Every structure is written in structure tokens, then in C-alpha cells.
Amino acid sequence: MPTIHPHLNSSHPLPHASGSHPTAHPTSAHTNTTANPVAVAAVHFFNDLLDKIPLPRWAIYTIFVAGALLILLCCLCICCKCCCKGKKKKQNKKNEKINLDGVNGKTTTALVQPGVGDVDYGSAKQQRGQLLYSLEYNGAQSELTVGIKQAKSLMAMDLGGSSDPYVKVYICPDKNKTCETKVFKHTLSPAFNEQFNFTISKSSLQKSTLVMQVYDFNRFSKHNIIGELRLQLCDVDWNHVIEEWQDLAEPAKFEDENLGEICFSLRYVPTAGKLTVVILEAKDLKSMDIGGSSDPYVKVQLALDKRKWKKRKTSVKKKTLNPYFNESFTFDVSFEQIQKVNLVISVWDHDTMTRNDAIGKIFLGCNASGNQLKHWADMLSNPRRPIAQWHNLLSAEQVNSELTLKKKIPLVNKLPF
């Protein structure tokens, strides 16, 4: 009989000889897929979210990276700023107090003059350049001629290492006339060779200041000041023509203005803890009213630990620029407090219908400087003795920027407990 061979269907493969199971790989894949369902769902959600954004994937990733870098940069800037503030506070606390334990009525040198160790001999100021100028005064015609000759080695203010300098000339405190030279492009050593004439009397010359400011010209932005010279005309010898080079100095933060002068006396009694301020008189005050006069009065204020503490004020003197007050005010200030107190003297113009205007201001105390510090130190060095002195008034903006007073401190004797 013929041998019958069974038909092998290709749809049913023979089992592997090795006995391995063909379903091993699908089973393994299924196991990995179901191992982390939360992660898979998060990936699907993230992909769906990216698909809804009408931008290519590379652009989206670039935006994410840029945002992360920006946040990181802001955090670094905040940390650096906090560190700098901490260092400044530590330095200010070291220099905040002047030790008055050694005040014995014999000397004021320790309060007025720095010690040898405090002088910084090694510090080099920023070089701003030099200016050659000339001065000549004609007394018969009451005319001052200012010559702006040339400058050299000016500070470079532009990115290319150059400047576009010009010079502005005026006289304080009146500042009635302001003159400017031509602008010289792309140079640090310009030759101006220009002269300007100012009409000024011999008496006004003795209390005026000549200001020469060198600027860098910018067509589409604010002109930057390179440096300036301020000459007290009362110190100039007018018997011959002046021509000299001088180094440019850092520009003053506040413009000189003749606001007037005030005279007052200070007296401190350490054993009783009494500070007496006597407002005597003022002169040459700035006119604040339309008629060329003012209605001045004086505020006397004490600030403790940079906070407003106590205040008094004088009577109003009508229509005068040279008022005479002679009014006394006494404050209770202990010896511990006198080391941290600032005395603020301000002159105001009284207005009935509108807000009162500040004419000028000064402050005294251990944080003051110059004549104000000297007056305060003389008072402490001479207990029980009134010390009187004249002071030039400064602008309220300048004094406020130096004092930076905070809100008024609460008085302990007024608290309900």
C-alpha cells in the first residue's frame, strides 16, 4: 500500500526543538508595560499637552530651558544682594557710634579730626582728567572773564575708549547765566580756546563760586558729566591774570544754593540730662513769596536712632528775610541718648492758604560732619556752657538724604502699660 504522508500546514508551525516557548517575549513586554501605570499616564499626559501647543518640540524645549536659566539667575542675584546688604550693615554698626566716654571738656580733636590710622593713604582716586582755564576781573566794568583753554587725559565715557567733551560754565549761587563751549568729537584732549564774560560786582564776587563742568555729549541720551572744578572766588588774587591747570574732581551731588544762615546756641548738662537749644536769629534767607520776602519760623527736632522723637517750633516772623527769634527750647536727653541723638534745625516759610515751604535745613550730632560736627563736639566738651555758632542752610533734599529718618518712635510714658 502506498505510504500516506501527513500534510504540513504552514499556519501551524512545529514546536521548537529546544522546548522554548514562543510567547516568552510578548509576556515580558506586557509585564514591563504594567509595572509603572502612573509614569505611563504622566508621559501620555505630557505628550498630549505638548501636542496642543502650536510650536515645534525643539522650540518648546528651548523656552523651558531659557525659563529655568532665568529663574536660576534671579535667585543668584537675590542671594548676592542679601550678602552685600549684610556686609554693609556690619560695617555701619562698627562706625555708627562715637565713643564719648573720654569727653572731659578739654579737647574736641577726637570728635572732629580722624586719627592717623583712619586716614587712607593707599587709596587712589579715579582720574577724571585736567582742565586749563584762565580768570581775569575788570573792577571798573564789574566784569569777570573766564577762559576755557584746553583739557587733557579726560576719562573715556564711550565704548570706543573716547569721549565727546564740552565745558559748561556758571557762577553760584545766582546761576543767572550759563555758558557752554563747542563739542569736540572723539578726543580726550580737546583744545577749546573760548572765553565767557560774566557781569558781577566786587561784593558778590567775594561770596560766589565759579563752576566749570566737563560733559560727554550724547545725541540720543543724557549727557554724562566727566568731572568739575569749583573755585571760591573770594580766595583768588585778582591783581593779575590767573592761568593754571587743575585736576577735575568728582561732581557734587547737590548744587550750591544761597538759602541763608542761621545762628543758634547749644548747651548740655550731663548730670541733669538737659539739652537747651536757643534759636537766636537768621539772615539772608531765600525769598519764598511773590513780593520777594518770607514769613519764616524755625522747627527744632530731635531724632533718636534715626527715628523722629521730639520737636518744637518758634513763632512766625512776618515779611522778613532777617528774622530775630531769641527763643529757647529745653529737651530731656540722657547721656546715653546724647550719643545717638541728631538735632535737626529747619527754617520754613509760613503760608496761610497753602502748604508751608522749607527754606533750608541742617542737622547736628555724632553722625554729622564739618562745622555741624564741630559745634556738637564743642557743646559736649564744654558742659553747662552755651556754645553759639552761625551755620549755612542746606537744601532739605540734601539733609533728608543724609539722615534717612524713619517714622516717629513711640514714647514710653504715653503707652497705656
C-alpha positions as CSV (number, residue, x, y, z in Angstrom):
1,M,0.0,0.0,0.0
2,P,1.2,3.4,-0.7
3,T,2.6,5.4,2.2
4,I,0.4,8.3,3.2
5,H,2.4,11.4,4.4
6,P,0.6,13.9,6.6
7,H,0.1,17.4,5.1
8,L,2.1,20.0,7.0
9,N,0.1,23.3,7.2
10,S,2.3,26.4,7.3
11,S,-0.1,28.1,9.6
12,H,0.7,25.7,12.4
13,P,4.5,25.8,12.9
14,L,6.2,23.0,14.6
15,P,7.3,23.3,18.2
16,H,10.9,24.3,18.8
17,A,13.2,21.5,19.4
18,S,14.7,23.2,22.4
19,G,11.3,23.3,24.1
20,S,11.4,27.1,24.5
21,H,8.1,28.9,24.4
22,P,7.4,31.4,21.6
23,T,5.2,33.6,23.8
24,A,8.1,34.5,26.2
25,H,8.8,37.9,24.5
26,P,5.2,39.2,24.4
27,T,4.7,38.2,28.0
28,S,7.9,40.1,29.1
29,A,6.7,43.2,27.2
30,H,3.3,43.1,28.9
31,T,5.0,42.8,32.3
32,N,7.1,46.0,31.7
33,T,4.2,48.0,30.5
34,T,2.0,47.3,33.5
35,A,4.8,47.8,36.0
36,N,4.5,51.7,36.2
37,P,1.0,52.8,35.2
38,V,1.4,56.2,36.9
39,A,4.6,57.0,34.9
40,V,2.9,55.9,31.6
41,A,-0.1,58.1,32.3
42,A,2.1,61.1,33.1
43,V,4.1,60.6,29.9
44,H,0.9,60.3,27.8
45,F,-0.5,63.5,29.5
46,F,2.7,65.4,28.9
47,N,2.8,64.3,25.3
48,D,-0.8,65.3,24.8
49,L,-0.1,68.7,26.4
50,L,2.8,69.3,24.1
51,D,0.8,68.3,21.0
52,K,-1.8,71.0,21.9
53,I,0.9,73.8,21.8
54,P,1.2,75.1,18.2
55,L,5.0,75.0,18.3
56,P,7.7,72.5,17.3
57,R,9.1,70.4,20.0
58,W,12.6,72.0,19.8
59,A,11.1,75.4,20.3
60,I,9.1,74.3,23.4
61,Y,12.2,72.7,25.0
62,T,14.2,75.9,24.3
63,I,11.6,78.0,26.0
64,F,11.6,75.7,29.1
65,V,15.4,75.8,29.3
66,A,15.5,79.6,29.0
67,G,12.9,80.0,31.7
68,A,14.8,77.7,34.1
69,L,18.0,79.7,33.5
70,L,16.2,83.0,34.1
71,I,14.8,81.8,37.4
72,L,18.2,80.5,38.5
73,L,19.8,83.8,37.6
74,C,17.2,85.8,39.6
75,C,17.8,83.6,42.6
76,L,21.6,84.2,42.3
77,C,21.1,88.0,42.1
78,I,18.8,88.0,45.2
79,C,21.4,86.0,47.2
80,C,24.3,88.3,46.1
81,K,22.2,91.4,47.1
82,C,21.4,90.0,50.5
83,C,25.0,89.2,51.2
84,C,26.1,92.7,50.2
85,K,23.4,94.3,52.5
86,G,24.6,92.1,55.4
87,K,28.2,93.3,54.9
88,K,27.2,96.9,54.7
89,K,25.1,96.6,57.9
90,K,28.1,95.1,59.8
91,Q,30.4,98.0,58.6
92,N,27.8,100.6,59.5
93,K,27.3,99.2,63.0
94,K,31.1,99.4,63.6
95,N,31.2,103.1,62.6
96,E,27.9,104.1,63.9
97,K,28.8,105.2,67.4
98,I,31.4,107.8,68.5
99,N,32.7,106.9,71.9
100,L,32.0,109.9,74.2
101,D,33.4,108.3,77.4
102,G,36.6,110.3,77.0
103,V,34.9,113.7,76.7
104,N,36.2,115.7,79.6
105,G,35.9,119.4,78.5
106,K,39.5,119.7,77.4
107,T,39.5,118.8,73.7
108,T,37.3,118.2,70.7
109,T,40.0,116.6,68.5
110,A,38.8,113.1,68.9
111,L,35.3,114.0,67.6
112,V,36.3,116.4,64.8
113,Q,39.6,115.1,63.3
114,P,40.3,111.5,62.3
115,G,43.2,109.6,63.8
116,V,46.3,108.8,61.8
117,G,45.2,105.2,61.5
118,D,41.9,106.3,59.9
119,V,43.5,108.2,57.0
120,D,43.5,106.0,53.9
121,Y,46.9,106.8,52.3
122,G,46.8,104.0,49.9
123,S,43.5,104.8,48.2
124,A,43.8,106.2,44.6
125,K,41.1,108.4,43.4
126,Q,39.6,107.9,39.9
127,Q,41.5,110.1,37.4
128,R,39.0,112.3,35.5
129,G,41.5,114.4,33.7
130,Q,42.8,118.0,33.9
131,L,41.4,121.4,32.7
132,L,43.4,124.6,31.8
133,Y,41.5,127.8,32.5
134,S,42.1,131.5,32.9
135,L,40.5,134.2,35.1
136,E,40.6,138.0,34.8
137,Y,38.4,140.5,36.6
138,N,37.8,144.1,35.5
139,G,36.8,146.0,38.5
140,A,35.9,149.2,36.6
141,Q,33.3,147.3,34.5
142,S,32.4,144.7,37.1
143,E,33.2,142.0,34.6
144,L,34.7,138.6,35.1
145,T,36.3,136.9,32.1
146,V,36.6,133.1,32.2
147,G,38.8,131.4,29.6
148,I,38.4,127.7,28.9
149,K,41.7,126.8,27.2
150,Q,42.1,123.1,26.9
151,A,41.7,119.7,28.7
152,K,43.8,116.6,28.7
153,S,43.7,113.0,29.9
154,L,39.9,113.1,30.2
155,M,38.1,110.0,31.3
156,A,36.8,107.9,28.4
157,M,33.0,107.7,28.6
158,D,32.2,106.0,25.3
159,L,32.6,102.3,24.4
160,G,35.3,103.0,21.9
161,G,37.6,104.4,24.6
162,S,36.9,108.1,23.8
163,S,34.6,111.0,24.6
164,D,32.8,113.9,23.0
165,P,33.7,116.6,25.6
166,Y,32.4,120.2,26.1
167,V,32.5,122.5,29.1
168,K,29.6,124.2,30.9
169,V,30.5,127.4,33.0
170,Y,28.3,129.2,35.5
171,I,28.5,131.1,38.8
172,C,26.8,130.0,42.1
173,P,24.6,130.8,43.9
174,D,22.8,133.1,41.5
175,K,23.4,131.0,38.3
176,N,21.9,133.7,36.2
177,K,23.9,132.9,33.2
178,T,25.2,129.5,31.9
179,C,27.7,129.3,29.1
180,E,28.9,126.2,27.0
181,T,31.8,125.6,24.8
182,K,31.7,123.8,21.4
183,V,31.6,120.0,21.4
184,F,34.8,118.2,20.3
185,K,34.2,114.8,18.8
186,H,36.2,111.6,19.7
187,T,39.0,113.1,21.8
188,L,40.3,113.1,25.3
189,S,42.5,116.2,24.9
190,P,40.3,118.9,23.4
191,A,41.6,122.5,22.7
192,F,38.6,124.8,23.4
193,N,40.2,128.3,23.5
194,E,36.9,130.1,24.3
195,Q,36.1,133.0,26.6
196,F,33.0,133.9,28.5
197,N,32.1,137.2,30.3
198,F,30.0,137.5,33.5
199,T,28.8,140.8,35.0
200,I,29.3,140.5,38.7
201,S,30.1,143.2,41.4
202,K,33.1,143.0,43.7
203,S,30.9,142.4,46.7
204,S,29.1,139.5,45.0
205,L,32.5,138.1,43.9
206,Q,33.5,137.6,47.5
207,K,30.6,135.1,48.2
208,S,30.3,133.4,44.8
209,T,31.6,130.1,43.4
210,L,32.7,129.6,39.8
211,V,31.7,126.2,38.4
212,M,33.3,124.6,35.4
213,Q,31.9,121.2,34.4
214,V,33.2,118.9,31.7
215,Y,30.5,116.8,30.0
216,D,30.4,114.0,27.5
217,F,28.0,114.8,24.7
218,N,25.4,112.1,23.7
219,R,23.0,112.9,20.9
220,F,20.2,110.5,21.9
221,S,20.7,110.2,25.7
222,K,21.5,112.1,28.8
223,H,24.9,113.9,28.7
224,N,27.3,112.3,31.3
225,I,29.4,114.6,33.5
226,I,33.1,113.7,33.4
227,G,34.3,116.0,36.2
228,E,34.2,119.5,37.5
229,L,36.1,122.4,39.1
230,R,34.6,124.6,41.8
231,L,36.6,127.8,42.7
232,Q,35.8,130.0,45.6
233,L,36.2,133.4,44.0
234,C,37.0,135.1,47.4
235,D,40.3,133.1,47.5
236,V,41.5,134.4,44.1
237,D,44.2,137.1,43.8
238,W,42.7,139.5,41.3
239,N,45.9,141.6,40.9
240,H,47.0,139.6,37.9
241,V,45.5,137.2,35.3
242,I,45.2,133.6,36.5
243,E,46.0,130.7,34.2
244,E,46.5,127.2,35.6
245,W,45.9,123.5,35.2
246,Q,43.7,121.7,37.8
247,D,42.6,118.1,38.3
248,L,38.9,117.6,37.7
249,A,37.0,116.4,40.8
250,E,34.0,114.2,41.2
251,P,30.8,116.2,40.6
252,A,28.9,117.5,43.7
253,K,25.7,115.6,44.5
254,F,23.8,118.8,45.3
255,E,24.1,122.2,43.8
256,D,25.3,125.1,46.0
257,E,22.5,127.5,46.6
258,N,22.4,130.5,48.9
259,L,19.5,129.6,51.3
260,G,20.6,131.9,54.1
261,E,22.3,131.4,57.5
262,I,21.0,130.7,61.0
263,C,22.6,131.3,64.4
264,F,21.7,129.3,67.5
265,S,23.4,128.2,70.7
266,L,23.6,124.7,72.3
267,R,24.0,123.8,76.0
268,Y,24.1,120.4,77.5
269,V,24.1,119.5,81.2
270,P,25.1,115.8,81.6
271,T,24.1,115.5,85.3
272,A,20.6,116.8,84.7
273,G,20.2,115.3,81.2
274,K,19.1,118.6,79.7
275,L,19.7,119.8,76.2
276,T,18.9,123.5,75.6
277,V,18.7,125.0,72.1
278,V,18.3,128.7,71.7
279,I,17.3,129.9,68.2
280,L,18.9,133.4,68.0
281,E,18.5,134.8,64.5
282,A,18.7,134.1,60.8
283,K,19.9,136.3,57.9
284,D,19.9,136.4,54.1
285,L,17.1,133.8,53.9
286,K,15.8,132.8,50.4
287,S,12.6,134.7,49.5
288,M,9.7,132.3,49.0
289,D,6.8,134.8,48.5
290,I,6.0,136.7,45.3
291,G,6.8,140.0,46.9
292,G,10.4,139.0,47.5
293,S,10.0,138.2,51.2
294,S,9.1,135.3,53.5
295,D,7.3,134.6,56.8
296,P,9.9,132.4,58.5
297,Y,9.8,130.3,61.5
298,V,12.1,127.5,62.8
299,K,11.5,123.9,63.7
300,V,13.7,122.2,66.2
301,Q,13.5,118.4,66.1
302,L,15.3,115.6,67.8
303,A,15.8,112.2,66.1
304,L,16.9,109.2,68.2
305,D,18.3,106.1,66.4
306,K,17.3,107.5,63.1
307,R,13.7,108.0,64.1
308,K,11.7,111.2,64.8
309,W,11.5,111.8,68.5
310,K,10.7,115.3,69.8
311,K,10.0,118.6,68.1
312,R,9.3,122.3,68.9
313,K,8.9,125.4,66.8
314,T,9.4,129.1,67.1
315,S,6.9,131.9,66.4
316,V,6.4,133.2,62.8
317,K,8.1,136.4,61.8
318,K,6.1,138.3,59.2
319,K,7.7,139.6,55.9
320,T,11.4,139.4,56.7
321,L,14.5,137.7,55.4
322,N,16.5,138.6,58.5
323,P,14.3,137.4,61.5
324,Y,15.3,137.7,65.1
325,F,13.9,135.0,67.4
326,N,15.8,134.6,70.6
327,E,13.6,131.6,71.7
328,S,14.8,128.8,73.9
329,F,13.8,125.1,74.0
330,T,14.9,122.5,76.5
331,F,14.7,118.7,76.0
332,D,15.3,115.8,78.4
333,V,18.1,113.8,76.9
334,S,20.2,111.4,79.0
335,F,23.9,111.0,78.5
336,E,23.4,107.6,76.8
337,Q,20.8,109.1,74.4
338,I,23.0,112.1,73.5
339,Q,25.4,109.7,71.8
340,K,22.7,108.6,69.4
341,V,20.7,111.8,69.0
342,N,20.6,114.0,65.9
343,L,19.4,117.6,66.2
344,V,17.6,118.9,63.1
345,I,17.2,122.6,62.6
346,S,14.9,123.7,59.7
347,V,13.7,127.1,58.6
348,W,10.2,127.2,57.0
349,D,8.1,129.9,55.2
350,H,4.6,130.1,56.7
351,D,1.7,130.2,54.3
352,T,-1.9,130.8,55.4
353,M,-3.7,129.3,52.4
354,T,-1.2,126.8,51.1
355,R,1.3,124.3,52.4
356,N,4.4,125.7,54.3
357,D,7.6,125.6,52.3
358,A,11.0,124.5,53.6
359,I,13.7,127.2,53.1
360,G,16.7,125.3,54.4
361,K,17.9,122.7,56.9
362,I,20.9,121.4,58.8
363,F,21.5,118.6,61.3
364,L,24.0,118.2,64.1
365,G,25.1,115.2,66.1
366,C,27.7,112.5,66.2
367,N,26.7,111.5,62.6
368,A,27.2,115.0,61.3
369,S,30.3,116.4,59.6
370,G,32.2,119.7,59.2
371,N,31.1,122.7,61.1
372,Q,28.0,120.9,62.4
373,L,30.0,118.1,64.0
374,K,32.4,120.7,65.4
375,H,29.6,122.7,67.0
376,W,28.2,119.5,68.6
377,A,31.6,118.4,69.8
378,D,32.3,121.8,71.4
379,M,29.0,121.6,73.2
380,L,29.8,118.2,74.6
381,S,33.3,119.3,75.6
382,N,32.0,122.3,77.4
383,P,29.2,121.1,79.6
384,R,26.8,123.7,81.2
385,R,28.2,126.4,78.8
386,P,26.1,127.7,75.9
387,I,28.0,127.5,72.6
388,A,26.7,129.7,69.8
389,Q,27.6,129.5,66.1
390,W,26.4,130.5,62.6
391,H,25.6,127.8,60.1
392,N,24.8,127.9,56.3
393,L,21.5,126.4,55.5
394,L,21.4,123.4,53.2
395,S,18.6,122.1,51.0
396,A,16.0,119.9,52.6
397,E,16.7,117.2,50.0
398,Q,20.4,117.0,50.8
399,V,19.8,116.8,54.6
400,N,17.0,114.2,54.2
401,S,19.2,112.0,52.0
402,E,21.9,112.0,54.6
403,L,19.6,111.5,57.6
404,T,17.2,108.9,56.2
405,L,14.8,109.3,59.2
406,K,12.2,106.6,59.8
407,K,8.8,107.0,61.4
408,K,8.4,108.5,64.8
409,I,9.3,106.3,67.8
410,P,6.6,105.6,70.4
411,L,7.1,107.4,73.7
412,V,7.2,105.0,76.7
413,N,5.4,107.4,79.0
414,K,2.5,107.6,76.6
415,L,1.9,103.9,76.4
416,P,-1.1,102.5,78.3
417,F,1.0,100.0,80.2
